[in-house]
Amino acid sequence: MLERSRWIRLGDLAHTRSGDKGDRSNIGVVANDAAGYAWLETHLTEAAVADFLRPMGIGKVRRYELPGLFAFNFVIDNALAGGASSSMRLDTQGKALGTVFLELKIPVPEDGSPLTQEVSPR
């Protein structure tokens, strides 16, 4: 992602839920409102997610959109270092990935849209 002076945590725009199947994990992201969804639709890309999770040695990232729910589902290959029965990671089932994902930084709009308003910390 490009260097910017203002960022907002994904956790200030949405909440998450994550899980696994084998060595694949999914992270569901549900925006708090329509404005947040519209902003995330542009900025929460497969590439942004891959960049954020790259230190984990992940594979391909796929994004599925659920606009009626203001949500996305990200499926991440090779996310669990082999999966529950063979991984040495503490989180072998991907349950904590959604929580970690809330720290991903999203650029703040510069056009005065509602996302530039101060967001109270959770």
N, C-alpha and C positions, 0 to 999 in steps of 0.2 A: 504494500500500500504506500501511497505517496506521503512524504513528510507534510504534516499540517500542524498548525498551532493549537487547534481545538479538536478534541475528541470526546466521545461519549462512550461509556461502557455499554455493551450489548445488553447487560442486565438492567440498564435504565430504560430500555425500550421494549424489552420482551422477557419472557421466562422460558425455561427449557426443561426438557425431559429426555433422558437417554437410556439406552439399553444395548443389547448385543444379540448376535447369533453367530456362533463360531468365532472367527477372527474378524468379523465385521461388526461395526457399531453404527447405531443411528442416533442422531441428535435432533429432536423436535424443537423448533423455535416458534413460539407464539407471541406475536407482537401485542403490545398493550392496547393499540388502537389502529385505525385505518392509516393515519399519518405515519406512524411508526412502520407499519407494513410497507407502505409505499417507499419510504426511505430505505428500508432493508432490502426491498426487492432490487434496488439498484446497487447497493453497497455490500450486502452480505452475499457475496458470490462464492462459487466453488473455489476460485483462486484464493480469495481472502481466507476462507476456512482452511484450505490446504496450507497456506503460509503460516497461519496461526498454529496448526497442529504438526507442522513439519518436524519439529524437534523430536516427536514421538516415533518418527520413521514410518509414517502412515503411507498407504497407497492412494488409489484414486478416490476422489470425492465427487459425489453426485448430489445435486439439489433437486428436490421435488417441491413444487409450489402448491399451496392449498389456500387460494385467495379468499374463499368464502369463510375461512376460519382465521384469516390474517396470520397464516402459519407457513412454515417451511419444514421439510424433513431432509436432513443431510445423512447420506449413507456413506460411511468411510470404510474402505477396504484396508486390511492389514492394520487395524487400529488397536489390537489388543495383544500384540506380540505372540500370536499363536492361539489365543483364546483361553477360556477358563481352565481347561484341563492341562494346558501345556505352558502357560505364561508364568513368568516369574514376577510380573508386575503386581503391585498392591491391589489395583483395581482391575482384576482380570475379566470383569463382566461389563465394563464400560459405564457403570452407574454414576461415576463421578465426572465423566466427560462433560455432561451438561452443565454442571456447576462451574467447572473450569472455563467452559465456553462463554459464560456470562462476563468474563473479564476481557473478551475480545474488544478492541477499540474500533469504533466506527467514526468516520469524519462527521463533524457537525456541519449542518447546512450553513452556507454563508449568505443566503438570500432572505433571511429574516423569517423563515418558516417556523412553525410551532416547535420544532425540535431544538431551536436555539434558545428557548426559554430554559431557565435554570431547572434542573431536575433534582428533586430531593433524594438524598442517598437512602438506600434500602437498609 
